Amino acid sequence: MAATIKDVARLAGVSQSSVCRALARPEQVRPDTRERVERAARDLGYYPNRAARGLITGRTCNIGVVLPDLANPFFPSVVKSIQTHARRSDYAVFLSDTDEDPAVEASLIRALAKQVDGFLLCSPRASDEELRALGDELGATSGEPRTPIVVLNRRVSPFPSVTADSADGMRQAIGHLHALGHRRVAYVAGPRASWSNRDRLRGLRSATASYDMELIEAGNVAPTVDGGAAVADLVAASPATAVIAYNDLVALGLLHRFRARDIGVPGRISVVGFDDILLSGLVVPPLTTVAIAKEEIGRRGVELLIDLLDDRRNPNKRENPRPRNERDDRRPLHRRTATQLIVRESTGPARS
């Protein structure tokens, strides 16, 4: 028979109400009492009922994760990391896929708002203005947010965020191509409205300028294999000896079309992707790509959101609370993860 709260109270030598407070609001009980209750709960294998605890604390212990396309191989690693680290902090994860539709995104967030304590928005597709309006509606942008929102793979003021250092990734890629003798590089961009695309393009423009290389912008495509295949002929007709794709899926589309046309990679043209999804190392030739620390993005997003939730429950936790739009050097609200160039066989010396 499963242990009950009465069993925990008897073993710890305290009242049932003290057990409730110790497990749901530990800051309200003495440290020695909390320690006895936690030890008794562990010894008995007792786990508090999540719904009952929610009635006491006003918390659901759920995190909402909203992403644009679960079929995109980039996101499963991020989601797996989110689930792992949320579970360690006793949070469950509600996952929703918006199918790249900003209207669906807003609708799902509103629908989940009463069932979760906060949100992790992975690469949201809504505009900055729409996200801010949604944040105001949910009380996410107030000094003590009612439903905190953390954004992953995008910066939207005033929301806390976790992003990859795409500019440094592009510098690494361009440095690699320059060393191989390439002087003209094409870029196949992602969706025009994508924050990640704009961030990568800024880094690429800066890097090619610093190496005195010509950048040929081949236009915007869908972030898919078909998107890359559709623009491959245009890239092949350009004077570029190398091409950098918005993401690995677009790069795989380029590889597929080049192979169909018997355009040698890397002999005729070198190809570089971005993200380092699992497939990038399995294709022929294996894809050179800029790796993003996907697991770290998920972990840092959970840590940042739980920090915000802890501050909401304990407004006096910090000695000198600051407004949410001010930077706290101890716990920065915007965190950036490193990127790393992974050199494989799709890049080689520039043709004569």
N, C-alpha and C positions, 0 to 999 in steps of 0.2 A: 504494500500500500504506500502511495506517495506521501511524503512528509507534508504536514500542514503548518500554518503559522502558529497554531497552538503548540505544536511539538517544538518549534524553534524557541518560542517564548519560555517553555518549561526548561529546556536544556540550558538556555542562556540565563535563566533566573530573572527575567524581566517580564513586563506586561506585553500583551499582544499589540497594544498601541505603540509601545516603544520599538517593537520589531518593525512595525510599519514605517515609523519615522526613520529608523536606522537604515532601512533598505531603500526608502523612497526619498527621504530628505536627510541625508547623513549629517549635514551641517547643523541640524537642530538638536543633535544628541551629543552627550559627552564622548570623547574618544574611546574611553575604556568600555562604555556601553556598546558603542558601535563595533568595537573589536570583538566583544563577546558574541554579539548577534551574528556578525559575519562568519565567525568561526563555527558557531552552531549551525548556521545555514549550510556551510560547506560540509560539515560532518554528516548532516542529515540528507544532503543532496537536494535541498529545498530551493526552488526557483519561484519567485513571486509571479503571480498571474499578471500578465502584461495589461490586460484590460482593466483589472481591478486597480492596479497601480496607477493607471491613467486617470481614474476617477479621483484618486487621492491627490495626485501631483498636478493634474492638468496637462500632463505630457502624454504623447502617444508612444514615444521611444521608436518612432519610425522616421526614416529619411526618404524624401522623394528624389528620384534620379530621373531626369528627363533628357533624352538624347534624340538626335534627328534620324538615325538609321542604324538599327542594331545589326543589319546585314553588312555594314561597312566593317572590315576586319580590324580597323583601328580601335573600335569601341569596346569589344569584349574584354580586352586586357584591362582597360580602365575600370569597367564595371566590376570585374572580378576582384580587383584591388579595393574598390569602394566597399564591396560586400564583406571582404575579409576584415578590413579595419573598422567598419561600422559594427560588425558582430563582436569584435573585441571590446567595444565600448557599450555593448548591450543595446545596439540599435538594429532594427530590421530595415530592409531596403525595399521600397516600392519602385518598380522600374516601368517607364513609359517611353514608347517610341512614337515620334511625331510624324514619321514618313516625310521629313524635310518640309513640312507645312507649318509656317508661323502661326496661322489661325488655330490649327490643332494644338500647337504648343501652348498657346495661351489658355485654351479651353481645358487642357489636361492639368495645367498648373492650378487653375481655379478649382477644378474638381477634386484634386488631391489635397488642397490647402488645409482642410479640416481634419485630414487623416494623418498628417505628418507634422513634425516639429520644425522642419526646415528643408530647403531644396539644394541639390547640386544640379546645375544646368550645364550639360556638356555641349559645347559648341552651339548655343542657341541660335536659331535662325531669325527671330524677331529683330526688328530694328532697335537701336539704342533707345529711341523715344518710347517705343512700345514696351520694352523691358522696364524702363523707369516708371511708366504709368502702372504696370503690373506690380512692381515693387511697392509703389505708394499704396496701391489697393490692398496689398497683403500686409502692410506695415513693415516691409523688409528694409526700408531705407531710413527708418527713424533712429534716434539715438540709442534706444533699447528696442531692437527689432522684435516684432511680434512673431513673424515667420521669416527667419533669416534666409538669405539666398547667397550662395557662393557660385561663381561662374568659372567653368573650366574651359581652357583653350580659347579664351577671349577676354578682353578688357572692356568693361562697361562701367563707367563711373556712375554711382558711388559704390557699386557692389564689390565686395572682396573677390579676388580671383586667383587662379593658378594657371600659368601659361608656360609654354616651352620657349627657350631662347632661340627662336627661328633665325634671327639676324646672325648669331654666331654660327648656326648650322649652315647658312648660306655662305658665310665667309670660309668655312672649312671646305665646302664643296667647290667654290670658285678657286681657292688656293690649290686644291688637288688637280683641277682641270688645267689651271695655268701651268703647273709643274709638268703636266703631260704635253704642253705645247699648244693648247687650245687658246685661241684669241677671239673667236666669235661663238657666243653661246646663246641658244634660244631658250625661252621660258614659256611653258604651256601653263597658263594660269587656271586657277579654279574659279568657282562662282564669283561674279563681280561683287556681290554683297557680302562675301565671306571675310570676316575679320582676319582669320588666319592667312588667307590669300594676300590681303593687303600688307600684313606684317611681313610675310615671306618676300613679297615683291620689293618692299622698302629695303630689306636686308640685302637682297640680290642686287638692286641698283647701286647701293653703297659699295658692295664688294667688287662688282665689275668695274666701277669707277676707280676704286683704289688700285686695282691691278691693270688699269688702262685697257680693258677688254670691251669689245662691242657686245651689247645685249640686244637680242632680237626678240621682241615680245610677240608671241604667236597667237595671242587672243585667249579668251576665256572659254572654258569647256565645263561640262558636268564632271564632278569628281569621281568618275567611274572608268572602267576599262573601255567602254564604248566612247566616252569622251576623248580619251587618249588616241584611240584608233582613228577617230574622225579628223583629227588635226595632223596625223602623222605625215600625210603626203605634203602638206604645206611646209612642215618642218624639213622634210627631205629636200624640197625644192629651194630652200633658203641656203645662204652661204655658211650657215652654222656647222661647226664640226662636233658640237656637243649640245645636248638638250637637257634641261632640268625640268622635271614635272612637279606640279603642285602637290601631288601625293603619289604613293606607290601604285594605286589602282590606275591612275592616268599613265604612269610610266609603263605598266604592264600592257596597256592598250597600245602604246607606242611600239613596244617590243613586238607585239603580235603582228601589227601591220607592217613593220619593217621586215619581219621574217617572211611574211606573205609576199612581199615585193623583192625578196632576196637582197635587201639592203643590209650589209654586214654590220653587226654590233659586236665589238667596238671598232672594227676596221674602218667602216665608212663613217659612222657616227657613234659617239659615246652617249650613254643615257644614265641620268641620275634621278632617283626618286626621293621621296620624303615620307617618313613615318616608321619604316622598317617593320612592316607587317610580316607575318610568318611566310606568306607566299613569295616575298621578295628574294629569299635565299633558295627557293626551290625551282624557279624558272630557269630557262636556258636562253642566254647566259644569266647566271645569278646577278641580281640587281645591286649596283652600288647605290646607297641611299643614306639619308640623314636620319639617324635613329632618335626617336623621342622617348623619354622615360615615362611610358604610359602608366606603369604600376605606381611610380612616384607621384604622378599627377593625381591619381585616385587617392593615394594615401594622404597627400597634403591637403586635398580638398576636404576629406573627412575630418582631418585634424582641425582645419580652419573653421569648419562648420560647427564642430563640437565645442570649440573654444567660444564661439558666439552664443551657442545654446547655454553653456555654463555661465557666461557673463549675464545672460538674460535671467537665469534662475538665481544668480548671486550678484546683484548689481553692485554690492560693496566689496566684491572679491578683489578688485584692484585698488591699490591705495589712492591712485590719482586717475579716476576714470576720464577718458577723453571722448569727444564726439566721434562717431563712427567714420566720418570722412577725414579724420586726422590720422596720420601714420603713428603707430606704436612701434618703436624700434625693437622692443622685446618680442613682439608678435606682429610682424608686418602683415597688412591686410592684402598685399599683392605679392605673390610668391612666384618665382620663375625657376623652372627646372632646366638642367643642362641638356644639350644635344650633342650627338657624336656621329661623325662621318664613318660609315661602314663601307670599306672599299672591297668590291667584288669584281666580277669579270666583265661587267657591262661598260666599263670605262677603260680606255687605253690611250696610247699616244695619238696626237692629232695627225690626220692624213696630210700628205704633202700638198 
